[in-house]
């Protein structure tokens, strides 16, 4: 009611002022974003929400009438002048007329006031008044809300661990449960660790500009409490092409360190510049700007609470250098650092946020600089296990870490069951061919992260991401995302045990979005041997009948697939008789044979040691037997392990349209909560709500 | 014109037909083995004198150590030598004139999004001996390239790509001129101005 009343006042003000001028400048964008306060879409709901004292930028894009210029933009909050921004005010303000997005009207200016804070809970009216050189003005208004998260509802959570199963929808979870624990006579034989969490909610995942989000806004909502455009995190959209000058909002880690001295950690199985880890330690409108994202971890976060950084992506930390670079006496070749993906910040951001200018420095040796800041550096599962200290950098791969299935195959040395993980052409393990044979599992990374962060007396926040649930769902590689989901659950169990020992800890399990429209369609009606025989048949004409029509067991035909568990706690084989079958609603073109793929798809960061001199075909690569994309897998090509499945036409664009992978969907995703504050999570929640409930648990407390 | 001559000489495209085996009835253990027989090795053209053929697994040592990648002794020994490589031209959205990237397999990149992050580390930066650099049209066909190899990390002149390996292609051979008719008056061929190549757009602008 209060919101509606204020919105009505705002509308009245807008109408009265714009009617006064026949010609006036136009404010085409006002940040933070708001819903229209009148007309279609006006629900009164607030888009942008912040905590008391959480910093965010105010910005307006203003276009003048022909022959005039913008001379000033005044920002008011609740009718109180915050700042008059002109070309000369400087400090934490700027009025920029150059370097803007192409196509804006001549003379367009972007006015910014950086690092604004408001301490009063409730809805506030933001008003921008633009003045042009003929003294005419215009007004645009919006609203934002300051959310009170300090209501004394109980004991405070000292620590929070947010687990993000990237792309993990309900079906990914169910499939992992069936594979890991089995179902008998209608009941799961045992729950996953995440199934035992008492707080459960459904989460809506839409981004600021689409019902289907990508990982940047899908993860950043948990770090900022706000929506972002796709491909952007830690920022609102703007009207410049610069990757690093967008209006910022303070991240959870930054806020909790500044306000409460809590440290934070980022753990992922992806390349550590990737969108989800990036959302917890950087501000950019380009999730691909790896050099700049890594440098922000180092420049802005390492001295402001970041204590643990574990994942892949070593290539961004190595100096590009010149020929035969060998800093520290070590070989430092293999850098991906480039000026084009690096960052510098405009002075208003530097002044407002108190952060360094950044630099376009492809020759930077970020590993050495992290070490100089006191970080212990780990590179393998072995060195991770022995790492000590209160700051930890672990880079276990040049790019994305390998998938659980492939890591496990090496650990088992192929003596237990069959889960793939070997290149049948060379009989070499996938992780050996990728060049990183001793990568840690996610539960080992989580254990060390908790141990390291828990040394801080004020507590911590930690984000743990299982990245390849998403990456392998994109590839429609069913057994690989299932094994990664099981790996994820074992990491969750580590945090659950920690929270049991440290009761003032909140553990959240969620996702950024669903990926691939995954679902469990039933189970095979035939044995693994029969499936292999049918997949080897080369007569494409009988494939549909032999591999689909007489294999897909539906309803009671599916029965209860059973997977045996090896001593390492993971399924011994992912191809038992009458195995579980997966379908994809957002699928790209693929060939389906239902069998575990011995190798993953190619990864740009794989160091190919395979060499079969002179053997190649037109469609495949010489010297690389890894399929290029799902269409090139199980298509009957000459590579070993490449069976002949039946062709499934994708529902999303196919190779001819430049797409070869399954897509994210707009489905809600499940959230589970355990520990202090778990009771705050229930019903349907917007993804940004999660942030404010976590903050309530940590600041105000919960029962 | 230049490109046509160049293509005819350097881009020796090799196409191998795939031999497929008929269905068999093996036991389960052997079912993990190839579904179809490996393709019959395709003979590459004979190596010219003084040229070494290099395979993609000869570039980088594995396993990778604690920091960056290490070059193999084999590839270091070939620094400055004539080599031959079989690979694929990387499909780029912002190609640098006078160059191409050669990778072990067919791959495309979206430079405007993520630079060169999705390329394998063996990717070779190939420079082409044009008088006036031109953008090389993409071809999906395999390429057999011969030139002088240089190894070691370098930020390329375009400021975008960090190369570990470079191949300076041999110049095309001097073609024998067609016999000139005695009656024809020798005429200097008008010099065609070099095409305007707009510089690649910078990724970021600092406001």
HADDOCK unambig.tbl for C-alpha pairs under 7 A between the chains (distance, minus, plus):
assign (segid A and resid 99 and name CA) (segid B and resid 205 and name CA) 6.39 0.50 0.50
assign (segid A and resid 99 and name CA) (segid B and resid 207 and name CA) 6.13 0.50 0.50
assign (segid A and resid 241 and name CA) (segid B and resid 204 and name CA) 6.71 0.50 0.50
assign (segid A and resid 241 and name CA) (segid B and resid 205 and name CA) 6.99 0.50 0.50
assign (segid A and resid 242 and name CA) (segid B and resid 204 and name CA) 4.86 0.50 0.50
assign (segid A and resid 242 and name CA) (segid B and resid 205 and name CA) 5.21 0.50 0.50
assign (segid A and resid 242 and name CA) (segid B and resid 206 and name CA) 6.54 0.50 0.50
assign (segid A and resid 243 and name CA) (segid B and resid 204 and name CA) 6.32 0.50 0.50
assign (segid A and resid 288 and name CA) (segid B and resid 113 and name CA) 5.63 0.50 0.50
assign (segid A and resid 288 and name CA) (segid B and resid 114 and name CA) 4.56 0.50 0.50
assign (segid A and resid 289 and name CA) (segid B and resid 114 and name CA) 6.35 0.50 0.50
assign (segid A and resid 318 and name CA) (segid B and resid 68 and name CA) 6.83 0.50 0.50
assign (segid A and resid 320 and name CA) (segid B and resid 153 and name CA) 6.97 0.50 0.50
assign (segid A and resid 320 and name CA) (segid B and resid 154 and name CA) 7.00 0.50 0.50
assign (segid A and resid 320 and name CA) (segid B and resid 155 and name CA) 6.65 0.50 0.50
assign (segid A and resid 320 and name CA) (segid B and resid 162 and name CA) 6.31 0.50 0.50
assign (segid A and resid 321 and name CA) (segid B and resid 153 and name CA) 6.68 0.50 0.50
assign (segid A and resid 321 and name CA) (segid B and resid 154 and name CA) 6.45 0.50 0.50
assign (segid A and resid 322 and name CA) (segid B and resid 153 and name CA) 5.41 0.50 0.50
assign (segid A and resid 322 and name CA) (segid B and resid 154 and name CA) 4.59 0.50 0.50
assign (segid A and resid 322 and name CA) (segid B and resid 155 and name CA) 6.57 0.50 0.50
assign (segid A and resid 323 and name CA) (segid B and resid 152 and name CA) 4.57 0.50 0.50
assign (segid A and resid 323 and name CA) (segid B and resid 153 and name CA) 4.31 0.50 0.50
assign (segid A and resid 323 and name CA) (segid B and resid 154 and name CA) 5.12 0.50 0.50
assign (segid A and resid 324 and name CA) (segid B and resid 152 and name CA) 4.88 0.50 0.50
assign (segid A and resid 324 and name CA) (segid B and resid 153 and name CA) 5.74 0.50 0.50
assign (segid A and resid 325 and name CA) (segid B and resid 153 and name CA) 6.69 0.50 0.50
assign (segid A and resid 330 and name CA) (segid B and resid 67 and name CA) 6.70 0.50 0.50
assign (segid A and resid 331 and name CA) (segid B and resid 67 and name CA) 6.36 0.50 0.50
assign (segid A and resid 331 and name CA) (segid B and resid 68 and name CA) 5.40 0.50 0.50
assign (segid A and resid 331 and name CA) (segid B and resid 69 and name CA) 6.50 0.50 0.50
assign (segid A and resid 331 and name CA) (segid B and resid 70 and name CA) 6.15 0.50 0.50
assign (segid A and resid 332 and name CA) (segid B and resid 67 and name CA) 5.76 0.50 0.50
assign (segid A and resid 332 and name CA) (segid B and resid 68 and name CA) 4.06 0.50 0.50
assign (segid A and resid 332 and name CA) (segid B and resid 69 and name CA) 6.42 0.50 0.50
assign (segid A and resid 333 and name CA) (segid B and resid 68 and name CA) 4.71 0.50 0.50
assign (segid A and resid 333 and name CA) (segid B and resid 69 and name CA) 4.90 0.50 0.50
assign (segid A and resid 333 and name CA) (segid B and resid 70 and name CA) 6.63 0.50 0.50
assign (segid A and resid 333 and name CA) (segid B and resid 153 and name CA) 6.30 0.50 0.50
assign (segid A and resid 334 and name CA) (segid B and resid 68 and name CA) 5.61 0.50 0.50
assign (segid A and resid 334 and name CA) (segid B and resid 69 and name CA) 5.44 0.50 0.50
assign (segid A and resid 334 and name CA) (segid B and resid 121 and name CA) 6.59 0.50 0.50
assign (segid A and resid 336 and name CA) (segid B and resid 117 and name CA) 6.21 0.50 0.50
assign (segid A and resid 336 and name CA) (segid B and resid 162 and name CA) 6.74 0.50 0.50
assign (segid A and resid 338 and name CA) (segid B and resid 160 and name CA) 5.92 0.50 0.50
assign (segid A and resid 339 and name CA) (segid B and resid 160 and name CA) 6.95 0.50 0.50
assign (segid A and resid 340 and name CA) (segid B and resid 160 and name CA) 6.57 0.50 0.50
assign (segid A and resid 340 and name CA) (segid B and resid 202 and name CA) 6.63 0.50 0.50
assign (segid A and resid 340 and name CA) (segid B and resid 203 and name CA) 5.04 0.50 0.50
assign (segid A and resid 340 and name CA) (segid B and resid 204 and name CA) 6.41 0.50 0.50
assign (segid A and resid 344 and name CA) (segid B and resid 206 and name CA) 6.95 0.50 0.50
assign (segid A and resid 346 and name CA) (segid B and resid 206 and name CA) 6.69 0.50 0.50
assign (segid A and resid 346 and name CA) (segid B and resid 207 and name CA) 5.96 0.50 0.50
assign (segid A and resid 379 and name CA) (segid B and resid 66 and name CA) 5.66 0.50 0.50
assign (segid A and resid 424 and name CA) (segid B and resid 33 and name CA) 6.34 0.50 0.50
assign (segid A and resid 432 and name CA) (segid B and resid 63 and name CA) 6.78 0.50 0.50
assign (segid A and resid 435 and name CA) (segid B and resid 62 and name CA) 5.00 0.50 0.50
assign (segid A and resid 435 and name CA) (segid B and resid 63 and name CA) 4.35 0.50 0.50
assign (segid A and resid 435 and name CA) (segid B and resid 64 and name CA) 5.34 0.50 0.50
assign (segid A and resid 436 and name CA) (segid B and resid 63 and name CA) 5.70 0.50 0.50
assign (segid A and resid 436 and name CA) (segid B and resid 64 and name CA) 6.14 0.50 0.50
assign (segid A and resid 437 and name CA) (segid B and resid 63 and name CA) 6.89 0.50 0.50
assign (segid A and resid 529 and name CA) (segid B and resid 28 and name CA) 5.77 0.50 0.50
assign (segid A and resid 532 and name CA) (segid B and resid 31 and name CA) 6.45 0.50 0.50
assign (segid A and resid 536 and name CA) (segid B and resid 23 and name CA) 6.50 0.50 0.50
assign (segid A and resid 536 and name CA) (segid B and resid 35 and name CA) 5.49 0.50 0.50
assign (segid A and resid 537 and name CA) (segid B and resid 23 and name CA) 5.49 0.50 0.50
assign (segid A and resid 538 and name CA) (segid B and resid 22 and name CA) 6.98 0.50 0.50
assign (segid A and resid 538 and name CA) (segid B and resid 23 and name CA) 6.46 0.50 0.50
assign (segid A and resid 604 and name CA) (segid B and resid 118 and name CA) 4.36 0.50 0.50
assign (segid A and resid 604 and name CA) (segid B and resid 119 and name CA) 4.63 0.50 0.50
assign (segid A and resid 604 and name CA) (segid B and resid 120 and name CA) 4.58 0.50 0.50
assign (segid A and resid 605 and name CA) (segid B and resid 118 and name CA) 6.67 0.50 0.50
assign (segid A and resid 605 and name CA) (segid B and resid 119 and name CA) 6.70 0.50 0.50
assign (segid A and resid 605 and name CA) (segid B and resid 120 and name CA) 5.18 0.50 0.50
assign (segid A and resid 605 and name CA) (segid B and resid 121 and name CA) 6.61 0.50 0.50
assign (segid A and resid 606 and name CA) (segid B and resid 120 and name CA) 6.29 0.50 0.50
assign (segid A and resid 607 and name CA) (segid B and resid 120 and name CA) 6.73 0.50 0.50
assign (segid A and resid 607 and name CA) (segid B and resid 121 and name CA) 6.73 0.50 0.50
assign (segid A and resid 608 and name CA) (segid B and resid 57 and name CA) 5.97 0.50 0.50
assign (segid A and resid 609 and name CA) (segid B and resid 57 and name CA) 4.51 0.50 0.50
assign (segid A and resid 610 and name CA) (segid B and resid 57 and name CA) 6.14 0.50 0.50
assign (segid A and resid 611 and name CA) (segid B and resid 55 and name CA) 6.88 0.50 0.50
assign (segid A and resid 611 and name CA) (segid B and resid 56 and name CA) 6.95 0.50 0.50
assign (segid A and resid 611 and name CA) (segid B and resid 57 and name CA) 5.92 0.50 0.50
assign (segid A and resid 614 and name CA) (segid B and resid 41 and name CA) 5.31 0.50 0.50
assign (segid A and resid 614 and name CA) (segid B and resid 42 and name CA) 5.42 0.50 0.50
assign (segid A and resid 614 and name CA) (segid B and resid 43 and name CA) 6.52 0.50 0.50
assign (segid A and resid 614 and name CA) (segid B and resid 44 and name CA) 6.88 0.50 0.50
assign (segid A and resid 615 and name CA) (segid B and resid 39 and name CA) 6.32 0.50 0.50
assign (segid A and resid 615 and name CA) (segid B and resid 40 and name CA) 6.83 0.50 0.50
assign (segid A and resid 615 and name CA) (segid B and resid 41 and name CA) 4.72 0.50 0.50
assign (segid A and resid 615 and name CA) (segid B and resid 42 and name CA) 6.12 0.50 0.50
assign (segid A and resid 616 and name CA) (segid B and resid 16 and name CA) 6.82 0.50 0.50
assign (segid A and resid 617 and name CA) (segid B and resid 15 and name CA) 6.70 0.50 0.50
assign (segid A and resid 617 and name CA) (segid B and resid 16 and name CA) 5.23 0.50 0.50
assign (segid A and resid 617 and name CA) (segid B and resid 17 and name CA) 6.35 0.50 0.50
assign (segid A and resid 617 and name CA) (segid B and resid 18 and name CA) 6.19 0.50 0.50
assign (segid A and resid 618 and name CA) (segid B and resid 15 and name CA) 5.71 0.50 0.50
assign (segid A and resid 618 and name CA) (segid B and resid 16 and name CA) 6.30 0.50 0.50
assign (segid A and resid 621 and name CA) (segid B and resid 104 and name CA) 6.35 0.50 0.50
assign (segid A and resid 621 and name CA) (segid B and resid 105 and name CA) 4.20 0.50 0.50
assign (segid A and resid 621 and name CA) (segid B and resid 106 and name CA) 6.29 0.50 0.50
assign (segid A and resid 622 and name CA) (segid B and resid 87 and name CA) 6.88 0.50 0.50
assign (segid A and resid 622 and name CA) (segid B and resid 104 and name CA) 6.36 0.50 0.50
assign (segid A and resid 622 and name CA) (segid B and resid 105 and name CA) 6.38 0.50 0.50
assign (segid A and resid 623 and name CA) (segid B and resid 56 and name CA) 6.98 0.50 0.50
assign (segid A and resid 623 and name CA) (segid B and resid 104 and name CA) 6.83 0.50 0.50
assign (segid A and resid 624 and name CA) (segid B and resid 105 and name CA) 6.92 0.50 0.50
assign (segid A and resid 638 and name CA) (segid B and resid 18 and name CA) 6.68 0.50 0.50
assign (segid A and resid 638 and name CA) (segid B and resid 20 and name CA) 6.84 0.50 0.50
assign (segid A and resid 638 and name CA) (segid B and resid 36 and name CA) 5.53 0.50 0.50
assign (segid A and resid 638 and name CA) (segid B and resid 37 and name CA) 6.22 0.50 0.50
assign (segid A and resid 638 and name CA) (segid B and resid 38 and name CA) 5.31 0.50 0.50
assign (segid A and resid 638 and name CA) (segid B and resid 39 and name CA) 6.02 0.50 0.50
assign (segid A and resid 639 and name CA) (segid B and resid 34 and name CA) 6.78 0.50 0.50
assign (segid A and resid 639 and name CA) (segid B and resid 38 and name CA) 6.42 0.50 0.50
assign (segid A and resid 640 and name CA) (segid B and resid 33 and name CA) 6.19 0.50 0.50
assign (segid A and resid 640 and name CA) (segid B and resid 34 and name CA) 3.70 0.50 0.50
assign (segid A and resid 640 and name CA) (segid B and resid 35 and name CA) 5.98 0.50 0.50
assign (segid A and resid 640 and name CA) (segid B and resid 36 and name CA) 6.86 0.50 0.50
assign (segid A and resid 641 and name CA) (segid B and resid 32 and name CA) 6.60 0.50 0.50
assign (segid A and resid 641 and name CA) (segid B and resid 33 and name CA) 6.24 0.50 0.50
assign (segid A and resid 641 and name CA) (segid B and resid 34 and name CA) 5.16 0.50 0.50
assign (segid A and resid 641 and name CA) (segid B and resid 35 and name CA) 6.12 0.50 0.50
assign (segid A and resid 642 and name CA) (segid B and resid 35 and name CA) 6.29 0.50 0.50
assign (segid A and resid 643 and name CA) (segid B and resid 35 and name CA) 5.32 0.50 0.50
